[in-house]
Amino acid sequence: MASLLEIELAKLKNTIIKIGILSENQIIEAMKSLLSDPNTTDKKLKKNENKIDKLDVKIDEICQNIFALQQPVASDLRFIMSAMQISSEIERIGDLAISVIKNSKSVKEKYDLVVRFNVASITKNVEAITEKTNECFETQQEKTIEEIFALNKLIRVATEKVIEEIVVEMKVNPKAVGSGTNLILALKHLERIGEHCTNIAESIYFVINAKTIKHEKTKF
């Protein structure tokens, strides 16, 4: 029979999995919006955002209950500490997805700009890194952590390149300034989503190895 601590830890893990799935769904909707899908609804996104916020609070409560009522050993303690950090990072990813949608709605002639600068290739990697991050939390495989860092580098390099190209376009075509500016903001949000995913991967590495890698990312 499972102990009370084991039950609470399982509840904590399942809650983080739930919040991760909700955040991943927000990312999918945000990428659709950026690629000119008119079917993204604010009502649906707001509902998901509220669920994410409630689960984030629930995760804090579970962690506080474990600290107050149980005596977690070192490995469990690492997981609990990391869970609070991971929850915060996931919430930020959800917020950034909303920001992407808001900026993408202000991009006039969006389809032309998105196609010209191959934004779809970036959105594909953003969807992949969020999916990998959720997978990494469930499986806790170091190989997946390496894949997350690799995807983040691809996103960062690609967004920087596209932003430079958009700036050049804005200089020669004043009509593109408004749309270009909002597209740049959306791209910066995508870049930050990748960074939050790597932060989660760092926390998972800490759970597995009892070691931080914040200043040792080059090894990956």
ABEGO torsion letter per residue (X at the ends): XBBAAAAAAAAAAAAAAAAAAAAAAAAAAAAAAAAGBAABBAAAAAAAAAAAAAAAAAAAAAAAAAAAABBBBAAAAAAAAAAAAAAAAAAAAAAAAAAAAAAAAABBGAAAAAAAAGAAAAAAAAAAAAAAAAAAAAAGBAAAAAAAAAAAAAAAAAAAAAAAAAAAAAAABAAAAAAAAAAAAAAAAAAAAAAAAAAAAAAAAAAAAGBBAAAAAAAX
